[in-house]
């Protein structure tokens, strides 16, 4: 088998595993479930991944690589700091709409190495993205000049985890994507000047129109 064919099979396995993990969480999905979903034997699966830990690490690494690219694209496409926030919210909505809130709990509890990779991404890459956004908004006078960038960046990065706390936001009662959007929007209002508030309202109106249009197509 060529290297290309090997990579193609590995990618198929990672894609199916991610799909099942996102839908059901990690713990409740077995290697048998993944093999069955792909129509292959578990023996074949183990030819490409040593165990479930190895597979989870592969899924997390792939997902983080895509997320980093999305974040950088949001910055490139944004016309201002608040626009960057709203572009990010669109990506989060797409991602979180199909995500089981138990996923991060399972990752932390049962897959230490993969969770450390996620934590590293959150505490370094995402933290820097947030810092850069706050600095950009302050330069444009869309955010208040008296902000403590270090504290607020860390506060925001930790608040990303709040919607995943199923004790506080039970999945049957709260939508993960909607809860996250509300927290991001309120955080941004707290940063903003009057000029920034007007922009938030403008982007909110555009977003609501888009959501109404999407709903009408269903």
FENVENFEN-V334443 format. One line per field, one symbol per residue. psi: psi as a letter, one per 40 degrees, with the letter a starting at -180 (. if undefined). burial: b if it has 24 or more other C-alpha atoms within 12 Angstrom, else e. A space follows every 50 residues. Layout:
psi=???
burial=???
This chain:
psi=hidddddddddddddddddddddeiddehidddddddefiiddddeddhd addddddddddddddddddddddddddieidddddddddddddddddehh dedddddddegdddddddddddecdddddddddddddddefdiieeigdd ddddddddededeegeddghdddhhddddddddddddddddiiddddddd dddddddddddddddde.
burial=eeeeeeeebbebbbbbbbbbbbeebbbebebebbbeebeeeeeebeebbe ebbbbbbbbbbbbbeebbebbbebbeeeebbbbbbbbbbbbbbebbeebb bbbbbbbeeebeebbebbbebbbebbbbbbbbbbbbbbeebbbbeeeebe ebbeebbeebbbbbbeeeeeeeeeebbbbbbbbbbebbbebbbeebbebb eebbeeeeeeeeeeeeee
